[in-house]
């Protein structure tokens, strides 16, 4: 895309209710709540290029897709 990024930081936030994981409250959810990631970039890009970068990141980010789509999990015993 030809964007020069001189510096960047990411901040990820979520909620977590340990009562579900620790089986203290059967009504409490197990796992994380919604995850929000905020990016701060020092760059030469204009607003349109940054918007396109955000769009492409949402589309092709392997971690984001793995977290947002149900992943098949199989647990087997030995």
Sine and cosine of phi, psi and omega as CSV:
sin_phi,cos_phi,sin_psi,cos_psi,sin_omega,cos_omega
0.00,0.00,-0.20,0.98,0.03,-1.00
0.95,0.30,0.47,0.88,0.02,-1.00
-0.99,-0.14,0.81,-0.59,0.08,-1.00
-1.00,-0.07,0.86,-0.51,0.03,-1.00
-0.94,-0.34,0.90,-0.43,-0.01,-1.00
-1.00,0.09,-0.50,0.87,0.02,-1.00
-0.38,-0.93,0.52,-0.85,0.04,-1.00
-0.43,-0.90,0.52,-0.85,0.09,-1.00
-0.69,-0.73,0.52,-0.86,0.09,-1.00
-0.85,-0.53,0.65,-0.76,0.10,-1.00
-0.83,-0.56,0.81,-0.59,0.02,-1.00
-0.92,-0.38,0.70,-0.72,0.00,-1.00
-0.75,-0.66,0.53,-0.85,0.07,-1.00
-0.36,-0.93,0.06,-1.00,0.11,-0.99
-0.89,-0.45,0.43,-0.90,-0.04,-1.00
-0.51,-0.86,0.80,-0.60,0.05,-1.00
-0.93,-0.37,0.98,-0.21,-0.08,-1.00
-0.89,0.45,-0.33,0.95,-0.02,-1.00
-0.87,0.50,-0.57,0.82,0.02,-1.00
-0.94,0.34,-0.73,0.68,-0.01,-1.00
-0.91,0.42,-0.58,0.81,-0.03,-1.00
-1.00,0.03,0.07,1.00,0.01,-1.00
0.86,0.50,0.50,0.87,0.04,-1.00
-0.99,0.17,-0.59,0.81,-0.02,-1.00
-0.73,-0.69,0.93,-0.37,-0.03,-1.00
-0.91,0.42,-0.28,0.96,0.02,-1.00
-1.00,0.07,-0.29,0.96,-0.03,-1.00
-0.97,0.23,0.64,-0.77,0.00,-1.00
-0.94,0.34,0.47,-0.88,0.11,-0.99
-0.99,-0.15,0.77,-0.64,0.04,-1.00
0.97,-0.25,-0.11,-0.99,-0.03,-1.00
-0.99,0.15,0.44,-0.90,0.16,-0.99
-1.00,0.08,-0.31,-0.95,0.01,-1.00
-0.83,0.55,0.62,-0.79,-0.01,-1.00
-0.95,-0.30,0.75,-0.66,0.01,-1.00
-0.86,-0.51,0.79,-0.62,0.03,-1.00
-0.89,-0.46,0.78,-0.63,0.00,-1.00
-0.88,-0.47,0.77,-0.63,-0.02,-1.00
-0.95,-0.33,0.69,-0.72,0.10,-0.99
-0.85,-0.53,0.88,-0.47,-0.05,-1.00
-0.85,-0.52,0.64,-0.76,0.21,-0.98
-0.98,-0.22,0.91,-0.41,-0.17,-0.99
-0.48,-0.88,0.24,-0.97,0.07,-1.00
-1.00,-0.03,0.01,1.00,-0.12,-0.99
-0.97,0.23,0.55,-0.84,0.10,-1.00
-0.99,0.10,0.07,-1.00,-0.07,-1.00
-0.86,0.51,-0.62,0.79,-0.02,-1.00
-0.91,0.41,-0.67,0.74,0.02,-1.00
-0.92,0.39,-0.62,0.79,0.03,-1.00
-0.92,0.40,-0.61,0.80,0.05,-1.00
-0.90,0.43,-0.66,0.75,0.03,-1.00
-0.91,0.40,-0.65,0.76,0.05,-1.00
-0.87,0.48,-0.69,0.72,0.03,-1.00
-0.89,0.46,-0.67,0.74,0.01,-1.00
-0.89,0.47,-0.71,0.70,0.00,-1.00
-0.93,0.37,-0.59,0.81,0.04,-1.00
-0.89,0.45,-0.72,0.70,0.04,-1.00
-0.88,0.48,-0.61,0.80,-0.06,-1.00
-0.96,0.30,-0.64,0.77,-0.18,-0.98
-0.91,-0.40,0.10,1.00,-0.02,-1.00
-0.97,0.26,0.91,-0.41,-0.04,-1.00
-0.88,0.47,-0.69,0.73,-0.02,-1.00
-0.90,0.43,-0.71,0.70,0.00,-1.00
-0.87,0.49,-0.69,0.73,0.00,-1.00
-0.93,0.36,-0.59,0.81,0.03,-1.00
-0.91,0.41,-0.60,0.80,0.00,-1.00
-0.98,0.20,-0.54,0.84,-0.11,-0.99
-1.00,0.03,-0.32,0.95,0.01,-1.00
-0.95,-0.30,0.64,-0.77,0.06,-1.00
-0.85,0.52,0.80,-0.60,0.03,-1.00
-0.98,-0.21,0.70,-0.72,0.01,-1.00
-0.94,0.35,0.75,-0.66,0.02,-1.00
-0.79,-0.61,0.80,-0.60,0.04,-1.00
-0.85,-0.52,0.80,-0.60,0.03,-1.00
-0.92,-0.40,0.83,-0.56,0.00,-1.00
-0.88,-0.48,0.45,-0.89,0.03,-1.00
-0.98,-0.18,0.31,-0.95,-0.05,-1.00
-0.94,-0.34,0.00,0.00,0.00,0.00
